[in-house]
Amino acid sequence: MISRRIPLLIALLAWAVVGIGYPFLDIALKCRVPDSEACVWGKAYFSLTLTVSVVVLGGIAAALVYGLLIWRRKRKVGDDAA
């Protein structure tokens, strides 16, 4: 039972890192020149970007990581049986 929770926890961690980390990285890169138009617009729409990123990018990252971990575990079990 515990081994089934580990892929889920890792996927949730990936969701948080990607979903929350991307907007901060994006603003950091755009605001290398603080007076640039990209920096001004990035700061203005930061809350919207953060919300969409958490839902969309975080969800995609979590699904991919969870699927990969489950696939690897099933593949390992299949190799042990042969």
PEZI-V708730 format. One record per residue. RES is the residue in one small letter. PHI is phi in whole degrees, -180 to 180 (999 if undefined). Layout:
BEGIN
res=RES phi=PHI
res=RES phi=PHI
END
This chain:
BEGIN
res=m phi=999
res=i phi=-66
res=s phi=-66
res=r phi=-77
res=r phi=-81
res=i phi=-62
res=p phi=-60
res=l phi=-66
res=l phi=-66
res=i phi=-66
res=a phi=-65
res=l phi=-67
res=l phi=-66
res=a phi=-63
res=w phi=-59
res=a phi=-68
res=v phi=-65
res=v phi=-73
res=g phi=-65
res=i phi=-94
res=g phi=-73
res=y phi=-59
res=p phi=-61
res=f phi=-68
res=l phi=-66
res=d phi=-62
res=i phi=-66
res=a phi=-62
res=l phi=-73
res=k phi=-71
res=c phi=-96
res=r phi=-65
res=v phi=-113
res=p phi=-60
res=d phi=-92
res=s phi=-73
res=e phi=-65
res=a phi=-63
res=c phi=-68
res=v phi=-63
res=w phi=-68
res=g phi=-62
res=k phi=-69
res=a phi=-66
res=y phi=-104
res=f phi=-62
res=s phi=-65
res=l phi=-66
res=t phi=-62
res=l phi=-63
res=t phi=-63
res=v phi=-66
res=s phi=-64
res=v phi=-62
res=v phi=-73
res=v phi=-82
res=l phi=-66
res=g phi=-63
res=g phi=-64
res=i phi=-65
res=a phi=-63
res=a phi=-64
res=a phi=-65
res=l phi=-65
res=v phi=-65
res=y phi=-64
res=g phi=-62
res=l phi=-63
res=l phi=-66
res=i phi=-67
res=w phi=-62
res=r phi=-64
res=r phi=-67
res=k phi=-66
res=r phi=-66
res=k phi=-65
res=v phi=-64
res=g phi=-66
res=d phi=-70
res=d phi=-70
res=a phi=-75
res=a phi=-80
END
